Amino acid sequence: MGLFDKLRDPVVLKEDSSAKKQLEQLDFYSKLASECIKEQIEQDKKLCIC
């Protein structure tokens, strides 16, 4: 009752992130990809950083 009244937003606990590894992979594939694919890779990199 009173305990849960203050909790309004979800709390997400994260032990680690694979964002660094994902960015390294995206950088690697960006060097091999065509221009239209590079645009998608750049968008993926922006989403990975957040």
Rosetta silent file (secondary structure, phi, psi, omega in degrees, C-alpha in Angstrom):
SEQUENCE: MGLFDKLRDPVVLKEDSSAKKQLEQLDFYSKLASECIKEQIEQDKKLCIC
SCORE:     score description
SCORE:     0.000 S_00000001
   1 L     0.000  -81.331 -179.200    0.000    0.000    0.000 S_00000001
   2 H   -69.559  -27.816 -179.472    2.188    2.828    1.209 S_00000001
   3 H   -66.277  -40.258 -174.747    5.308    1.109   -0.065 S_00000001
   4 H   -91.119   -5.138  179.064    4.169    1.034   -3.676 S_00000001
   5 H   -65.571  -32.826 -176.760    2.643    4.518   -3.782 S_00000001
   6 L   -82.411  -20.378 -177.526    6.046    6.133   -4.419 S_00000001
   7 L   -86.569  103.623 -177.124    7.073    3.740   -7.209 S_00000001
   8 L  -109.983  -34.371 -178.260    5.631    5.211  -10.403 S_00000001
   9 L  -107.171  149.853  177.277    8.200    4.424  -13.104 S_00000001
  10 L   -68.464  147.651  177.585    9.733    1.046  -13.891 S_00000001
  11 L  -109.670  123.005 -178.725   13.265    0.451  -12.668 S_00000001
  12 L  -111.651  120.712  177.739   15.539   -1.359  -15.106 S_00000001
  13 L  -104.176  132.748 -177.080   18.744   -2.863  -13.768 S_00000001
  14 L  -130.538  123.429 -177.890   21.400   -3.806  -16.255 S_00000001
  15 L   -72.917  -46.418  179.331   24.536   -5.701  -15.342 S_00000001
  16 L  -150.161  173.868 -178.084   26.504   -4.960  -18.483 S_00000001
  17 L  -130.695  141.758  176.951   26.117   -3.691  -22.001 S_00000001
  18 L   -99.759   17.719 -176.721   27.200   -5.141  -25.297 S_00000001
  19 H   -61.860  -40.380 -178.974   27.063   -1.705  -26.945 S_00000001
  20 H   -62.849  -44.037  179.257   30.838   -1.461  -27.341 S_00000001
  21 H   -64.985  -41.027  178.454   31.004   -4.819  -29.099 S_00000001
  22 H   -63.446  -41.085  178.513   28.061   -3.893  -31.312 S_00000001
  23 H   -63.753  -39.321  177.771   29.721   -0.596  -32.275 S_00000001
  24 H   -63.563  -41.784  178.323   32.920   -2.417  -33.207 S_00000001
  25 H   -65.642  -41.908  179.218   30.962   -4.821  -35.410 S_00000001
  26 H   -64.602  -38.509  176.455   29.052   -1.981  -37.050 S_00000001
  27 H   -62.461  -42.280  179.504   32.304   -0.149  -37.773 S_00000001
  28 H   -61.687  -49.016 -178.335   33.734   -3.291  -39.354 S_00000001
  29 H   -70.596  -26.252  177.734   30.698   -3.860  -41.572 S_00000001
  30 H   -63.604  -33.783  179.046   30.523   -0.188  -42.471 S_00000001
  31 H   -69.510  -26.328 -176.919   33.902   -0.512  -44.200 S_00000001
  32 H   -96.258  -16.896 -169.485   32.596   -3.382  -46.341 S_00000001
  33 L   -84.338  158.890  173.816   29.091   -2.124  -47.070 S_00000001
  34 L   -75.743  171.696 -175.573   27.691   -0.198  -50.015 S_00000001
  35 H   -61.244  -42.238 -178.070   26.524    3.400  -49.558 S_00000001
  36 H   -67.515  -31.875  177.667   22.836    2.573  -49.047 S_00000001
  37 H   -75.960  -33.663  178.939   23.736    0.017  -46.382 S_00000001
  38 H   -60.220  -36.708  178.879   26.156    2.449  -44.708 S_00000001
  39 H   -61.291  -43.238  178.356   23.270    4.831  -44.065 S_00000001
  40 H   -66.081  -38.777  178.818   21.410    2.084  -42.188 S_00000001
  41 H   -63.190  -41.309  178.790   24.558    1.178  -40.264 S_00000001
  42 H   -62.970  -38.721  176.900   24.993    4.806  -39.192 S_00000001
  43 H   -66.348  -40.707  178.054   21.415    4.861  -37.900 S_00000001
  44 H   -62.154  -37.907  178.807   22.023    1.609  -36.030 S_00000001
  45 H   -63.800  -39.476  178.603   25.138    3.132  -34.457 S_00000001
  46 H   -64.851  -38.968  179.359   23.109    6.087  -33.195 S_00000001
  47 H   -71.749  -31.212 -179.112   20.554    3.742  -31.620 S_00000001
  48 H   -70.409  -32.020 -177.413   23.289    1.622  -30.071 S_00000001
  49 H   -71.055  -33.259 -176.559   24.851    4.583  -28.285 S_00000001
  50 L   -64.177    0.000    0.000   21.644    5.545  -26.454 S_00000001
